């Protein structure tokens, strides 16, 4: 275990003394990361626990959330989907803590285009545009939107 890096690191190092391989880092601000490192950067797969209560489990590149990952938000919501350079990006599923489920396309953390929301019991569906509910739609239409995004209908 070594101090430095703005916290405490326990894990593999490369010949230059950089975090490299697998390791656990606890930052002075209370954030924690457990996972893969490459030349002192979070890279590969890992789990970050933030001092806000949020938890991210997924892929990293150059210290940013990148690829596929799941964010468990402190309020009980969950986002599962794509990330680019630290932002929600690509298609994803957002599970509201009340049980409703949205699927949408994201760009730089914002919802873009058409998506769909299912009620908690899965029996009602709604059209989303940029994340905003437009109207109630048939389950068949919601399935069409899911297909267009390349995601399965949530179950």
N, C-alpha and C positions, 0 to 999 in steps of 0.2 A: 504494500500500500504506500502510495507516495502523495505528499502534499504538492501543491503547485497547480498549474492549469486553472486557478480560480476555484479550487475545491480539492477533493480527495479522489484519487484514481487507484483502482485495484485491478490489474490485468496485464495483458501482454504489451510489450514494447518492441519497437524495431531497433536496429543497431544505432540509430540516431537518438534514441531515447524518446521517440514519439509513440503515442498510443497507437497500437497496430495489432490486429487480431481481435481477441474478445476481451472486453473489460467492462467494469462498472465504475461510473463517475458520479460523484455526488457534489454538486456545485455549492458554493457558499450561500447562494440564494435559496437553496432547498430543492432545486430541480435535480432530477436523477435521470441517468441514461444507463441502460444495460444492453450491450449488444456489440455489433461488429464495428471495428475501426479500421481505417486505412490512412496511413501517413498523417496521424493526428486529427483526422476528420471522421465524423460519424458516417459510415458508408457500409451498405449491406442491409442486414435486418437488425432491428433493435426496438426496445421499449423505452419510451420517455415518460416520466411522471413529473408533471409540472407543479409548481407551488400553488397554482390556481385550483388544483384538483383534477385538471384534465389529464388524460392518459392517451398516448399515441403508441400503437403497435403496428409496425410495418417497415417499409423500405426507406432507406436514406441514401442520399448522394451528396457529397461535399457538405455535410452537416445540415442539410435541409431534408424535410419530408419529401420523398420523391419516388414515384412508382405507385404501388398499391399499399393502402394502409387503412387502419381503423382508428378514429378518434372517439374516445369515450369522454363526453363532455360532462363537466362537474354537475350540471343541472339534470343529468339523466338522459339527454339526447345522445345519439350515436350516429357518426358518419362513417360509412364504409365506401371506399372508392379510390379514384385516382388522385394523385398529387403531382405537382411539378414545382420544383424550386421553393417548396414550403407552403404552397397554396393548393386548395382544392382545385382539381383540374381534370377534365375528362368526365366520364360518367360516374355517378355515385348514387348510393342509397342513403337517405337520411331517415333515421327512425326517431320519431318524437317520443318523449318520455310517456305521453298518453297513449302510445301504441299506434298512432297513425304513421304511415310510411310513404315517403316521397321518393321518386326516382327522377333525376334531372341530369342535365349536362352542366358542367361548371367550367368557368374560365377565370383564372386569378381570384378564386374564392367566391365569385359571383355566379348565380345561376343564369344560364342563357337558354334561349329557345323554349321548346315545349317539353313539359314533363307531366307526370301524373302523381296523384296522391290517392292512397287507399285508406279507407276508414279502419279503425282498430279491428273490427270483425271481418274485414276484407270484402264486405258485401256492397260497399258503395265506392265510387271512384270520382275523381275530379280532375279536370284539365288544369295544368299549371302553365303559365307563361312567365318566364324569368322568376319563377318561384312563387308567383302570386296565383291564388285560386281564381279561375275564370268562370267555371260552370261545372255542374255535375254531368258526368258522362257515363256511358255504359261500361260494364266490366270488359266487354269485347274491345271497345275503343281504347280503354286503358291498356289492355294487352297489346294492341297495335303500337301504342306509344312506347311501351316497354321493349317490344321487338325492334322498333326503329332506333332505340338507344343501345340495343344489344345486351339488355339486362333481362333476367327472368322476372316474371311476375312475383312480387313478394308473397311469401307464405307464412 
